[in-house]
Amino acid sequence: MKTPNMKDDIVPLATFRAHAAEMMRRVNDEDRPIVITQRGRSVGVVVSPADYDHFVYERDVVHRVLCGLEAAEAGELVDDDQAWE
């Protein structure tokens, strides 16, 4: 995923509503998220399904690693097969 373009990828909610289909295509085609604002503040981010899946996967891996490190410090060691269940 690329970094949002400050000029094109930060849009007011009203603009997003009026051009939702076009903006959804752009998110997928250009691989850049769109930041939606309301009253000048960010209220949401639209990302492609592939990027979302990637974020969820990375979050899960980081969580498992942190849990494993905590367990290792407590002396609760498991083999590799158990760790990834």
C-alpha positions in Angstrom: 0.0 0.0 0.0 1.3 3.4 -0.9 1.1 6.5 1.3 -2.0 8.7 0.7 -1.5 11.7 -1.6 -2.2 14.8 0.5 -3.8 16.6 -2.4 -6.0 13.8 -3.9 -6.6 11.2 -1.1 -8.0 13.3 1.7 -11.6 14.1 0.9 -14.6 15.5 2.8 -17.4 13.0 3.6 -19.8 14.8 1.2 -17.3 14.4 -1.7 -16.8 10.7 -0.9 -20.6 10.2 -0.8 -21.0 11.9 -4.2 -18.2 9.9 -5.9 -18.1 6.7 -3.8 -17.9 4.3 -6.8 -15.1 6.2 -8.5 -13.1 6.5 -5.3 -13.5 2.8 -4.5 -12.1 2.0 -7.9 -9.2 4.4 -7.3 -8.4 2.7 -3.9 -8.1 -0.6 -5.7 -6.4 0.6 -8.9 -3.8 3.0 -7.4 -3.2 1.0 -4.2 -3.6 4.1 -2.0 -6.0 4.6 0.9 -8.5 7.5 1.0 -8.8 9.4 4.2 -12.4 10.7 4.8 -12.8 13.9 6.8 -15.8 15.6 8.5 -15.5 19.2 9.7 -11.8 19.1 8.9 -11.0 16.0 11.0 -10.4 12.5 9.8 -13.3 10.2 10.5 -12.4 7.1 8.4 -10.0 5.5 6.0 -10.9 3.4 3.0 -8.4 0.7 2.0 -8.5 -2.2 -0.4 -9.7 -5.6 0.8 -6.2 -6.9 0.1 -4.6 -4.2 2.3 -7.1 -4.9 5.0 -6.4 -8.6 5.0 -2.7 -7.8 5.1 -3.2 -5.6 8.2 -5.2 -8.2 10.0 -2.6 -10.9 9.2 0.2 -8.7 10.5 -1.6 -7.8 13.6 -2.3 -11.5 14.3 1.4 -12.4 13.8 2.6 -9.6 16.1 0.1 -10.7 18.7 1.2 -14.3 18.6 4.9 -13.3 18.8 4.2 -11.0 21.8 2.2 -13.8 23.5 5.1 -16.2 22.8 7.6 -13.8 24.3 5.5 -13.4 27.4 5.1 -17.2 27.8 8.8 -17.7 27.3 9.7 -15.2 30.0 7.2 -17.1 32.3 8.9 -20.4 31.4 5.9 -21.7 29.5 7.5 -23.0 26.3 5.6 -24.8 23.6 6.7 -26.4 20.3 6.2 -24.7 17.0 3.0 -26.6 16.0 1.2 -25.5 19.2 2.4 -21.9 18.8 0.6 -21.4 15.4 -2.7 -23.2 16.2 
